[in-house]
Amino acid sequence: MQTKGFMIDPVAALVDALPDPVLVVGPDMRVNAVNTAAAKLLPAVRKNDMLVRGLRAPDVLDAIARVFKTGQTQSAVWLDRFPIERHYEIHLAPAQLGADRACVVALRDMTESRRIERMRSDFVANASHELRTPLASVLGFIETLQGPAKEDAKARERFLGIMQAQAKRMARLIDDLLSLSRVELSAHVRPDTLVDLAPIIRQVVDGLEALARERQVEIEVDLPDSPITIAGDREELLRLFENLIENALKYGASGGK
């Protein structure tokens, strides 16, 4: 194709318009086209070079060979360990470019989705384990209050206090689950609300004062008189500082700051 004196390769123009990394390979395993996304991902893969020189992935090369042998679409998985571990799903399809056969190779990066799925699975497993203990405790005290301690006012008062503490623990775990969902939903949304950190930190410190006394730890606050303004979500920032300071109180040595 020729436009205003320039020769345009229609295959290269087509694959370059695609957002995912895409290669076009001939039956001789020579690269016919590489789009911009693929060139960034695989800088060693160059047009007119043998694919094996730039892509050392036997499973992918075998899948390309199967496309030419069977004339059917194929799929493969590629785990790239350098410079960091990344997972790719490879989709391969036969194509006819004029009189020549070709294989279109499309790569999809699944690293982030796998990481999120693994994180979600681990979190749910841990949360389920953490919820099971306080729930069993609450159920046990309810049975006790309905049975042997039914008329024991002193035991009832003590058990109700423990049940309240366990219920609050379960509520915190559920809040964490909801917080994770909110984070995932807005993971790629840049916050545009300006928030002053100073009152958030003071609110968190006030709320954790009882825990600080119990742990015999002093929370020392040193904030400027002027606002500390950043772009963010107030509730998420509140949760952030609450988790950080609460962990410091729980896992730091008593008698410290």
PyRosetta script that sets phi, psi and omega in degrees:
from pyrosetta import init, pose_from_sequence

init()
pose = pose_from_sequence("MQTKGFMIDPVAALVDALPDPVLVVGPDMRVNAVNTAAAKLLPAVRKNDMLVRGLRAPDVLDAIARVFKTGQTQSAVWLDRFPIERHYEIHLAPAQLGADRACVVALRDMTESRRIERMRSDFVANASHELRTPLASVLGFIETLQGPAKEDAKARERFLGIMQAQAKRMARLIDDLLSLSRVELSAHVRPDTLVDLAPIIRQVVDGLEALARERQVEIEVDLPDSPITIAGDREELLRLFENLIENALKYGASGGK")
pose.set_psi(1, 139.1)
pose.set_omega(1, -179.3)
pose.set_phi(2, -130.9)
pose.set_psi(2, 130.0)
pose.set_omega(2, -179.7)
pose.set_phi(3, -134.0)
pose.set_psi(3, 116.9)
pose.set_omega(3, 177.5)
pose.set_phi(4, 51.0)
pose.set_psi(4, 44.3)
pose.set_omega(4, 174.4)
pose.set_phi(5, 87.7)
pose.set_psi(5, -4.9)
pose.set_omega(5, -179.0)
pose.set_phi(6, -107.2)
pose.set_psi(6, 136.1)
pose.set_omega(6, 174.9)
pose.set_phi(7, -85.5)
pose.set_psi(7, 124.3)
pose.set_omega(7, -178.7)
pose.set_phi(8, -114.4)
pose.set_psi(8, 125.4)
pose.set_omega(8, 175.7)
pose.set_phi(9, -82.4)
pose.set_psi(9, 111.2)
pose.set_omega(9, -176.0)
pose.set_phi(10, -63.0)
pose.set_psi(10, -33.6)
pose.set_omega(10, 179.2)
pose.set_phi(11, -67.2)
pose.set_psi(11, -46.5)
pose.set_omega(11, 179.2)
pose.set_phi(12, -62.2)
pose.set_psi(12, -40.8)
pose.set_omega(12, 179.6)
pose.set_phi(13, -64.3)
pose.set_psi(13, -38.4)
pose.set_omega(13, -179.1)
pose.set_phi(14, -66.9)
pose.set_psi(14, -50.4)
pose.set_omega(14, -176.9)
pose.set_phi(15, -69.8)
pose.set_psi(15, -29.0)
pose.set_omega(15, -179.5)
pose.set_phi(16, -70.8)
pose.set_psi(16, -19.0)
pose.set_omega(16, 177.9)
pose.set_phi(17, -80.2)
pose.set_psi(17, -9.7)
pose.set_omega(17, -178.3)
pose.set_phi(18, -86.1)
pose.set_psi(18, 138.7)
pose.set_omega(18, -177.3)
pose.set_phi(19, -74.2)
pose.set_psi(19, -31.8)
pose.set_omega(19, -179.4)
pose.set_phi(20, -82.8)
pose.set_psi(20, 155.9)
pose.set_omega(20, 176.2)
pose.set_phi(21, -61.8)
pose.set_psi(21, 127.7)
pose.set_omega(21, -178.1)
pose.set_phi(22, -137.6)
pose.set_psi(22, 136.1)
pose.set_omega(22, 174.8)
pose.set_phi(23, -121.9)
pose.set_psi(23, 152.5)
pose.set_omega(23, 170.1)
pose.set_phi(24, -121.3)
pose.set_psi(24, 123.9)
pose.set_omega(24, -173.4)
pose.set_phi(25, -121.0)
pose.set_psi(25, 140.3)
pose.set_omega(25, 177.9)
pose.set_phi(26, -88.4)
pose.set_psi(26, 173.3)
pose.set_omega(26, -179.3)
pose.set_phi(27, -61.4)
pose.set_psi(27, -24.1)
pose.set_omega(27, 178.3)
pose.set_phi(28, -86.2)
pose.set_psi(28, 9.6)
pose.set_omega(28, 179.5)
pose.set_phi(29, 66.5)
pose.set_psi(29, 24.1)
pose.set_omega(29, 175.5)
pose.set_phi(30, -95.6)
pose.set_psi(30, 141.3)
pose.set_omega(30, -176.6)
pose.set_phi(31, -76.7)
pose.set_psi(31, 123.3)
pose.set_omega(31, 178.9)
pose.set_phi(32, -94.3)
pose.set_psi(32, -29.4)
pose.set_omega(32, -178.8)
pose.set_phi(33, -156.8)
pose.set_psi(33, 146.2)
pose.set_omega(33, 177.5)
pose.set_phi(34, -137.7)
pose.set_psi(34, 121.6)
pose.set_omega(34, 178.5)
pose.set_phi(35, -82.2)
pose.set_psi(35, 173.6)
pose.set_omega(35, -174.0)
pose.set_phi(36, -60.6)
pose.set_psi(36, -42.1)
pose.set_omega(36, -179.0)
pose.set_phi(37, -63.7)
pose.set_psi(37, -39.6)
pose.set_omega(37, 179.5)
pose.set_phi(38, -69.6)
pose.set_psi(38, -36.7)
pose.set_omega(38, 178.9)
pose.set_phi(39, -63.6)
pose.set_psi(39, -34.9)
pose.set_omega(39, 177.7)
pose.set_phi(40, -71.9)
pose.set_psi(40, -39.9)
pose.set_omega(40, -178.6)
pose.set_phi(41, -72.4)
pose.set_psi(41, -40.3)
pose.set_omega(41, -175.0)
pose.set_phi(42, -126.6)
pose.set_psi(42, 75.2)
pose.set_omega(42, -176.6)
pose.set_phi(43, -62.1)
pose.set_psi(43, -20.7)
pose.set_omega(43, -179.5)
pose.set_phi(44, -81.4)
pose.set_psi(44, -12.7)
pose.set_omega(44, 177.9)
pose.set_phi(45, -86.4)
pose.set_psi(45, 120.2)
pose.set_omega(45, -177.2)
pose.set_phi(46, -127.4)
pose.set_psi(46, 149.3)
pose.set_omega(46, 179.0)
pose.set_phi(47, -60.4)
pose.set_psi(47, 138.9)
pose.set_omega(47, 179.0)
pose.set_phi(48, 76.4)
pose.set_psi(48, -3.9)
pose.set_omega(48, 174.8)
pose.set_phi(49, -90.0)
pose.set_psi(49, 160.5)
pose.set_omega(49, 172.9)
pose.set_phi(50, -68.6)
pose.set_psi(50, 134.9)
pose.set_omega(50, -176.1)
pose.set_phi(51, -60.5)
pose.set_psi(51, -36.1)
pose.set_omega(51, -175.9)
pose.set_phi(52, -62.6)
pose.set_psi(52, -21.4)
pose.set_omega(52, 178.9)
pose.set_phi(53, -70.1)
pose.set_psi(53, -29.2)
pose.set_omega(53, -176.4)
pose.set_phi(54, -112.2)
pose.set_psi(54, -13.4)
pose.set_omega(54, -178.6)
pose.set_phi(55, -130.9)
pose.set_psi(55, 104.3)
pose.set_omega(55, -179.9)
pose.set_phi(56, -97.7)
pose.set_psi(56, 77.5)
pose.set_omega(56, -179.2)
pose.set_phi(57, -138.9)
pose.set_psi(57, 89.6)
pose.set_omega(57, -175.2)
pose.set_phi(58, -53.5)
pose.set_psi(58, -39.2)
pose.set_omega(58, -178.6)
pose.set_phi(59, -63.8)
pose.set_psi(59, -38.0)
pose.set_omega(59, 179.5)
pose.set_phi(60, -69.4)
pose.set_psi(60, -44.0)
pose.set_omega(60, 179.1)
pose.set_phi(61, -62.4)
pose.set_psi(61, -39.7)
pose.set_omega(61, 177.6)
pose.set_phi(62, -64.6)
pose.set_psi(62, -38.5)
pose.set_omega(62, -179.9)
pose.set_phi(63, -66.5)
pose.set_psi(63, -38.0)
pose.set_omega(63, 176.5)
pose.set_phi(64, -62.5)
pose.set_psi(64, -43.2)
pose.set_omega(64, 178.8)
pose.set_phi(65, -60.8)
pose.set_psi(65, -36.8)
pose.set_omega(65, 179.9)
pose.set_phi(66, -68.5)
pose.set_psi(66, -33.9)
pose.set_omega(66, 177.5)
pose.set_phi(67, -61.2)
pose.set_psi(67, -46.2)
pose.set_omega(67, -179.8)
pose.set_phi(68, -69.0)
pose.set_psi(68, -30.9)
pose.set_omega(68, -178.3)
pose.set_phi(69, -76.2)
pose.set_psi(69, -41.6)
pose.set_omega(69, -173.7)
pose.set_phi(70, -101.3)
pose.set_psi(70, -22.2)
pose.set_omega(70, -175.6)
pose.set_phi(71, 73.1)
pose.set_psi(71, 17.0)
pose.set_omega(71, -177.9)
pose.set_phi(72, -118.0)
pose.set_psi(72, 157.0)
pose.set_omega(72, 177.9)
pose.set_phi(73, -65.6)
pose.set_psi(73, 150.4)
pose.set_omega(73, -179.8)
pose.set_phi(74, -135.9)
pose.set_psi(74, 167.5)
pose.set_omega(74, 175.1)
pose.set_phi(75, -140.7)
pose.set_psi(75, 156.4)
pose.set_omega(75, 179.8)
pose.set_phi(76, -153.5)
pose.set_psi(76, 166.0)
pose.set_omega(76, 176.4)
pose.set_phi(77, -121.9)
pose.set_psi(77, 136.1)
pose.set_omega(77, -179.5)
pose.set_phi(78, -126.9)
pose.set_psi(78, 125.1)
pose.set_omega(78, 176.0)
pose.set_phi(79, -107.0)
pose.set_psi(79, 110.4)
pose.set_omega(79, 179.5)
pose.set_phi(80, -98.3)
pose.set_psi(80, 118.6)
pose.set_omega(80, -174.4)
pose.set_phi(81, -97.6)
pose.set_psi(81, -2.4)
pose.set_omega(81, -176.6)
pose.set_phi(82, -131.2)
pose.set_psi(82, 135.3)
pose.set_omega(82, 0.3)
pose.set_phi(83, -80.0)
pose.set_psi(83, -18.5)
pose.set_omega(83, 173.4)
pose.set_phi(84, -131.7)
pose.set_psi(84, 160.3)
pose.set_omega(84, -177.9)
pose.set_phi(85, -73.8)
pose.set_psi(85, 124.5)
pose.set_omega(85, 178.9)
pose.set_phi(86, -135.4)
pose.set_psi(86, 143.3)
pose.set_omega(86, -179.2)
pose.set_phi(87, -108.9)
pose.set_psi(87, 133.5)
pose.set_omega(87, 179.4)
pose.set_phi(88, -128.3)
pose.set_psi(88, 140.2)
pose.set_omega(88, 167.2)
pose.set_phi(89, -98.0)
pose.set_psi(89, 130.6)
pose.set_omega(89, -177.2)
pose.set_phi(90, -111.6)
pose.set_psi(90, 125.6)
pose.set_omega(90, 176.9)
pose.set_phi(91, -114.7)
pose.set_psi(91, 127.3)
pose.set_omega(91, -175.1)
pose.set_phi(92, -124.6)
pose.set_psi(92, 137.3)
pose.set_omega(92, -177.9)
pose.set_phi(93, -141.5)
pose.set_psi(93, 143.6)
pose.set_omega(93, 177.2)
pose.set_phi(94, -73.0)
pose.set_psi(94, 151.3)
pose.set_omega(94, 178.2)
pose.set_phi(95, -145.9)
pose.set_psi(95, 155.1)
pose.set_omega(95, 177.8)
pose.set_phi(96, -117.9)
pose.set_psi(96, 114.2)
pose.set_omega(96, -179.5)
pose.set_phi(97, -107.9)
pose.set_psi(97, 90.3)
pose.set_omega(97, -174.5)
pose.set_phi(98, 67.7)
pose.set_psi(98, -121.6)
pose.set_omega(98, 178.9)
pose.set_phi(99, -90.2)
pose.set_psi(99, -4.4)
pose.set_omega(99, -173.7)
pose.set_phi(100, -103.2)
pose.set_psi(100, 142.3)
pose.set_omega(100, 173.1)
pose.set_phi(101, -86.2)
pose.set_psi(101, 153.0)
pose.set_omega(101, 179.3)
pose.set_phi(102, -152.0)
pose.set_psi(102, 166.4)
pose.set_omega(102, 175.6)
pose.set_phi(103, -125.1)
pose.set_psi(103, 124.5)
pose.set_omega(103, 177.5)
pose.set_phi(104, -92.5)
pose.set_psi(104, 123.8)
pose.set_omega(104, -176.7)
pose.set_phi(105, -113.3)
pose.set_psi(105, 114.1)
pose.set_omega(105, 179.4)
pose.set_phi(106, -112.1)
pose.set_psi(106, 130.6)
pose.set_omega(106, -178.4)
pose.set_phi(107, -110.2)
pose.set_psi(107, 135.4)
pose.set_omega(107, 176.2)
pose.set_phi(108, -123.6)
pose.set_psi(108, 123.9)
pose.set_omega(108, -178.2)
pose.set_phi(109, -78.7)
pose.set_psi(109, 114.9)
pose.set_omega(109, -178.5)
pose.set_phi(110, -106.0)
pose.set_psi(110, 10.5)
pose.set_omega(110, -174.3)
pose.set_phi(111, -59.0)
pose.set_psi(111, -50.9)
pose.set_omega(111, -175.2)
pose.set_phi(112, -67.4)
pose.set_psi(112, -41.8)
pose.set_omega(112, -179.5)
pose.set_phi(113, -65.1)
pose.set_psi(113, -37.2)
pose.set_omega(113, 177.3)
pose.set_phi(114, -67.4)
pose.set_psi(114, -38.8)
pose.set_omega(114, 179.3)
pose.set_phi(115, -64.1)
pose.set_psi(115, -44.2)
pose.set_omega(115, -179.6)
pose.set_phi(116, -65.2)
pose.set_psi(116, -41.2)
pose.set_omega(116, 179.8)
pose.set_phi(117, -63.8)
pose.set_psi(117, -41.7)
pose.set_omega(117, 178.5)
pose.set_phi(118, -66.2)
pose.set_psi(118, -41.0)
pose.set_omega(118, 178.9)
pose.set_phi(119, -63.7)
pose.set_psi(119, -43.0)
pose.set_omega(119, 179.7)
pose.set_phi(120, -64.2)
pose.set_psi(120, -43.0)
pose.set_omega(120, -179.4)
pose.set_phi(121, -63.2)
pose.set_psi(121, -44.6)
pose.set_omega(121, 179.1)
pose.set_phi(122, -64.1)
pose.set_psi(122, -41.4)
pose.set_omega(122, -177.3)
pose.set_phi(123, -65.5)
pose.set_psi(123, -44.5)
pose.set_omega(123, -179.7)
pose.set_phi(124, -63.6)
pose.set_psi(124, -40.2)
pose.set_omega(124, 179.0)
pose.set_phi(125, -63.8)
pose.set_psi(125, -44.6)
pose.set_omega(125, 179.9)
pose.set_phi(126, -66.8)
pose.set_psi(126, -42.1)
pose.set_omega(126, -179.6)
pose.set_phi(127, -65.0)
pose.set_psi(127, -39.9)
pose.set_omega(127, 178.3)
pose.set_phi(128, -61.4)
pose.set_psi(128, -41.5)
pose.set_omega(128, 178.5)
pose.set_phi(129, -64.8)
pose.set_psi(129, -42.7)
pose.set_omega(129, -178.4)
pose.set_phi(130, -68.1)
pose.set_psi(130, -33.3)
pose.set_omega(130, -179.6)
pose.set_phi(131, -75.2)
pose.set_psi(131, -30.3)
pose.set_omega(131, -175.4)
pose.set_phi(132, -62.0)
pose.set_psi(132, -41.0)
pose.set_omega(132, -176.6)
pose.set_phi(133, -65.7)
pose.set_psi(133, -54.3)
pose.set_omega(133, 179.1)
pose.set_phi(134, -65.0)
pose.set_psi(134, -31.9)
pose.set_omega(134, 179.1)
pose.set_phi(135, -66.4)
pose.set_psi(135, -42.4)
pose.set_omega(135, 177.5)
pose.set_phi(136, -63.7)
pose.set_psi(136, -37.5)
pose.set_omega(136, 179.2)
pose.set_phi(137, -64.1)
pose.set_psi(137, -46.3)
pose.set_omega(137, -179.6)
pose.set_phi(138, -62.5)
pose.set_psi(138, -44.5)
pose.set_omega(138, 179.6)
pose.set_phi(139, -62.5)
pose.set_psi(139, -39.1)
pose.set_omega(139, 178.9)
pose.set_phi(140, -63.7)
pose.set_psi(140, -42.4)
pose.set_omega(140, 179.6)
pose.set_phi(141, -68.5)
pose.set_psi(141, -35.9)
pose.set_omega(141, 177.5)
pose.set_phi(142, -61.5)
pose.set_psi(142, -44.4)
pose.set_omega(142, 178.7)
pose.set_phi(143, -62.6)
pose.set_psi(143, -39.0)
pose.set_omega(143, 179.2)
pose.set_phi(144, -65.3)
pose.set_psi(144, -42.7)
pose.set_omega(144, -179.4)
pose.set_phi(145, -68.1)
pose.set_psi(145, -29.4)
pose.set_omega(145, 177.4)
pose.set_phi(146, -80.2)
pose.set_psi(146, -17.4)
pose.set_omega(146, -177.0)
pose.set_phi(147, -113.8)
pose.set_psi(147, -105.6)
pose.set_omega(147, -171.9)
pose.set_phi(148, -59.3)
pose.set_psi(148, -34.5)
pose.set_omega(148, -175.8)
pose.set_phi(149, -99.3)
pose.set_psi(149, 20.7)
pose.set_omega(149, -175.2)
pose.set_phi(150, -59.5)
pose.set_psi(150, -37.1)
pose.set_omega(150, -177.8)
pose.set_phi(151, -106.3)
pose.set_psi(151, 7.9)
pose.set_omega(151, -177.4)
pose.set_phi(152, -95.5)
pose.set_psi(152, 98.5)
pose.set_omega(152, -176.0)
pose.set_phi(153, -63.1)
pose.set_psi(153, -39.5)
pose.set_omega(153, -178.1)
pose.set_phi(154, -65.7)
pose.set_psi(154, -45.4)
pose.set_omega(154, 178.8)
pose.set_phi(155, -65.9)
pose.set_psi(155, -38.6)
pose.set_omega(155, -179.4)
pose.set_phi(156, -61.7)
pose.set_psi(156, -42.4)
pose.set_omega(156, -179.7)
pose.set_phi(157, -65.0)
pose.set_psi(157, -41.5)
pose.set_omega(157, -179.5)
pose.set_phi(158, -68.7)
pose.set_psi(158, -42.9)
pose.set_omega(158, -178.9)
pose.set_phi(159, -66.1)
pose.set_psi(159, -37.9)
pose.set_omega(159, 179.1)
pose.set_phi(160, -64.8)
pose.set_psi(160, -36.2)
pose.set_omega(160, 177.0)
pose.set_phi(161, -64.5)
pose.set_psi(161, -42.4)
pose.set_omega(161, 178.9)
pose.set_phi(162, -66.6)
pose.set_psi(162, -41.9)
pose.set_omega(162, 179.3)
pose.set_phi(163, -62.2)
pose.set_psi(163, -38.4)
pose.set_omega(163, 177.9)
pose.set_phi(164, -63.3)
pose.set_psi(164, -43.1)
pose.set_omega(164, 179.2)
pose.set_phi(165, -63.1)
pose.set_psi(165, -41.1)
pose.set_omega(165, 179.7)
pose.set_phi(166, -68.4)
pose.set_psi(166, -37.6)
pose.set_omega(166, 178.2)
pose.set_phi(167, -65.0)
pose.set_psi(167, -39.4)
pose.set_omega(167, 177.2)
pose.set_phi(168, -64.5)
pose.set_psi(168, -36.9)
pose.set_omega(168, 178.0)
pose.set_phi(169, -63.4)
pose.set_psi(169, -44.0)
pose.set_omega(169, 178.5)
pose.set_phi(170, -64.7)
pose.set_psi(170, -37.1)
pose.set_omega(170, 178.8)
pose.set_phi(171, -63.2)
pose.set_psi(171, -38.4)
pose.set_omega(171, 178.7)
pose.set_phi(172, -65.4)
pose.set_psi(172, -40.3)
pose.set_omega(172, 178.8)
pose.set_phi(173, -64.4)
pose.set_psi(173, -39.8)
pose.set_omega(173, 178.1)
pose.set_phi(174, -66.5)
pose.set_psi(174, -38.6)
pose.set_omega(174, 176.1)
pose.set_phi(175, -60.5)
pose.set_psi(175, -38.8)
pose.set_omega(175, 178.4)
pose.set_phi(176, -63.9)
pose.set_psi(176, -40.1)
pose.set_omega(176, 177.7)
pose.set_phi(177, -62.6)
pose.set_psi(177, -44.7)
pose.set_omega(177, 179.3)
pose.set_phi(178, -66.2)
pose.set_psi(178, -37.3)
pose.set_omega(178, 178.6)
pose.set_phi(179, -63.4)
pose.set_psi(179, -41.1)
pose.set_omega(179, 178.2)
pose.set_phi(180, -61.2)
pose.set_psi(180, -42.0)
pose.set_omega(180, 178.9)
pose.set_phi(181, -62.4)
pose.set_psi(181, -41.5)
pose.set_omega(181, 179.4)
pose.set_phi(182, -64.6)
pose.set_psi(182, -40.2)
pose.set_omega(182, -180.0)
pose.set_phi(183, -63.5)
pose.set_psi(183, -43.4)
pose.set_omega(183, -179.5)
pose.set_phi(184, -65.3)
pose.set_psi(184, -38.7)
pose.set_omega(184, -179.2)
pose.set_phi(185, -67.6)
pose.set_psi(185, -33.1)
pose.set_omega(185, -176.9)
pose.set_phi(186, -112.0)
pose.set_psi(186, 25.2)
pose.set_omega(186, -174.9)
pose.set_phi(187, -60.8)
pose.set_psi(187, -33.7)
pose.set_omega(187, -175.9)
pose.set_phi(188, -110.7)
pose.set_psi(188, 17.8)
pose.set_omega(188, 178.5)
pose.set_phi(189, -103.0)
pose.set_psi(189, 115.6)
pose.set_omega(189, -179.0)
pose.set_phi(190, -73.8)
pose.set_psi(190, 125.8)
pose.set_omega(190, 179.6)
pose.set_phi(191, -66.3)
pose.set_psi(191, 143.2)
pose.set_omega(191, -179.8)
pose.set_phi(192, -123.9)
pose.set_psi(192, 4.5)
pose.set_omega(192, 178.8)
pose.set_phi(193, -92.0)
pose.set_psi(193, 132.4)
pose.set_omega(193, 178.3)
pose.set_phi(194, -84.8)
pose.set_psi(194, 130.8)
pose.set_omega(194, -176.2)
pose.set_phi(195, -128.9)
pose.set_psi(195, 139.0)
pose.set_omega(195, 176.1)
pose.set_phi(196, -90.8)
pose.set_psi(196, 121.0)
pose.set_omega(196, -176.8)
pose.set_phi(197, -72.1)
pose.set_psi(197, -28.8)
pose.set_omega(197, -173.2)
pose.set_phi(198, -57.0)
pose.set_psi(198, -53.7)
pose.set_omega(198, 179.8)
pose.set_phi(199, -65.6)
pose.set_psi(199, -28.5)
pose.set_omega(199, 177.5)
pose.set_phi(200, -65.0)
pose.set_psi(200, -46.5)
pose.set_omega(200, -179.6)
pose.set_phi(201, -64.7)
pose.set_psi(201, -41.6)
pose.set_omega(201, 178.8)
pose.set_phi(202, -62.7)
pose.set_psi(202, -40.1)
pose.set_omega(202, 179.1)
pose.set_phi(203, -63.4)
pose.set_psi(203, -41.7)
pose.set_omega(203, 179.5)
pose.set_phi(204, -65.0)
pose.set_psi(204, -44.1)
pose.set_omega(204, -179.6)
pose.set_phi(205, -62.0)
pose.set_psi(205, -42.9)
pose.set_omega(205, 178.4)
pose.set_phi(206, -61.9)
pose.set_psi(206, -41.3)
pose.set_omega(206, -178.6)
pose.set_phi(207, -68.7)
pose.set_psi(207, -25.9)
pose.set_omega(207, -178.1)
pose.set_phi(208, -100.6)
pose.set_psi(208, 11.1)
pose.set_omega(208, -177.7)
pose.set_phi(209, -61.7)
pose.set_psi(209, -41.7)
pose.set_omega(209, -179.4)
pose.set_phi(210, -63.3)
pose.set_psi(210, -43.4)
pose.set_omega(210, 178.7)
pose.set_phi(211, -64.5)
pose.set_psi(211, -37.2)
pose.set_omega(211, 179.0)
pose.set_phi(212, -63.7)
pose.set_psi(212, -41.7)
pose.set_omega(212, 178.0)
pose.set_phi(213, -64.5)
pose.set_psi(213, -41.7)
pose.set_omega(213, -179.6)
pose.set_phi(214, -62.7)
pose.set_psi(214, -39.3)
pose.set_omega(214, -178.9)
pose.set_phi(215, -86.8)
pose.set_psi(215, -3.0)
pose.set_omega(215, -179.1)
pose.set_phi(216, 56.8)
pose.set_psi(216, 46.0)
pose.set_omega(216, 179.4)
pose.set_phi(217, -123.0)
pose.set_psi(217, 136.4)
pose.set_omega(217, 178.3)
pose.set_phi(218, -95.4)
pose.set_psi(218, 129.6)
pose.set_omega(218, 175.0)
pose.set_phi(219, -96.0)
pose.set_psi(219, 113.6)
pose.set_omega(219, -178.5)
pose.set_phi(220, -98.8)
pose.set_psi(220, 121.5)
pose.set_omega(220, -177.5)
pose.set_phi(221, -109.3)
pose.set_psi(221, 124.7)
pose.set_omega(221, 179.2)
pose.set_phi(222, -128.8)
pose.set_psi(222, 91.3)
pose.set_omega(222, -177.0)
pose.set_phi(223, -117.1)
pose.set_psi(223, 145.0)
pose.set_omega(223, 178.4)
pose.set_phi(224, -71.4)
pose.set_psi(224, 161.1)
pose.set_omega(224, 177.8)
pose.set_phi(225, -71.0)
pose.set_psi(225, -30.4)
pose.set_omega(225, -179.9)
pose.set_phi(226, -80.5)
pose.set_psi(226, 154.3)
pose.set_omega(226, -179.4)
pose.set_phi(227, -62.7)
pose.set_psi(227, 148.3)
pose.set_omega(227, 173.4)
pose.set_phi(228, -108.3)
pose.set_psi(228, 91.3)
pose.set_omega(228, -170.0)
pose.set_phi(229, -99.3)
pose.set_psi(229, 128.6)
pose.set_omega(229, 174.4)
pose.set_phi(230, -136.9)
pose.set_psi(230, 164.7)
pose.set_omega(230, 173.9)
pose.set_phi(231, -85.2)
pose.set_psi(231, 125.8)
pose.set_omega(231, -178.5)
pose.set_phi(232, -179.0)
pose.set_psi(232, -180.0)
pose.set_omega(232, 177.3)
pose.set_phi(233, -101.6)
pose.set_psi(233, 123.8)
pose.set_omega(233, -173.0)
pose.set_phi(234, -59.7)
pose.set_psi(234, -44.8)
pose.set_omega(234, -177.4)
pose.set_phi(235, -66.0)
pose.set_psi(235, -38.9)
pose.set_omega(235, 178.9)
pose.set_phi(236, -68.6)
pose.set_psi(236, -38.7)
pose.set_omega(236, 177.3)
pose.set_phi(237, -66.5)
pose.set_psi(237, -38.4)
pose.set_omega(237, 177.2)
pose.set_phi(238, -60.5)
pose.set_psi(238, -44.4)
pose.set_omega(238, 178.8)
pose.set_phi(239, -64.7)
pose.set_psi(239, -39.3)
pose.set_omega(239, -179.7)
pose.set_phi(240, -59.2)
pose.set_psi(240, -54.0)
pose.set_omega(240, -177.1)
pose.set_phi(241, -70.2)
pose.set_psi(241, -32.2)
pose.set_omega(241, 177.0)
pose.set_phi(242, -62.9)
pose.set_psi(242, -44.9)
pose.set_omega(242, 179.3)
pose.set_phi(243, -64.8)
pose.set_psi(243, -44.1)
pose.set_omega(243, -178.4)
pose.set_phi(244, -62.7)
pose.set_psi(244, -48.4)
pose.set_omega(244, -175.7)
pose.set_phi(245, -73.1)
pose.set_psi(245, -37.7)
pose.set_omega(245, 178.3)
pose.set_phi(246, -63.7)
pose.set_psi(246, -41.5)
pose.set_omega(246, 177.5)
pose.set_phi(247, -64.4)
pose.set_psi(247, -38.3)
pose.set_omega(247, 178.3)
pose.set_phi(248, -63.6)
pose.set_psi(248, -38.1)
pose.set_omega(248, 178.9)
pose.set_phi(249, -69.5)
pose.set_psi(249, -40.6)
pose.set_omega(249, -175.7)
pose.set_phi(250, -73.0)
pose.set_psi(250, -39.7)
pose.set_omega(250, -170.7)
pose.set_phi(251, -107.7)
pose.set_psi(251, -4.4)
pose.set_omega(251, 174.6)
pose.set_phi(252, -84.7)
pose.set_psi(252, 164.6)
pose.set_omega(252, -179.3)
pose.set_phi(253, -72.7)
pose.set_psi(253, 140.1)
pose.set_omega(253, 177.7)
pose.set_phi(254, -67.7)
pose.set_psi(254, 150.5)
pose.set_omega(254, -179.1)
pose.set_phi(255, 86.9)
pose.set_psi(255, 1.4)
pose.set_omega(255, -178.9)
pose.set_phi(256, -99.9)
pose.set_psi(256, -164.5)
pose.set_omega(256, 178.8)
pose.set_phi(257, -121.3)
pose.dump_pdb("model.pdb")
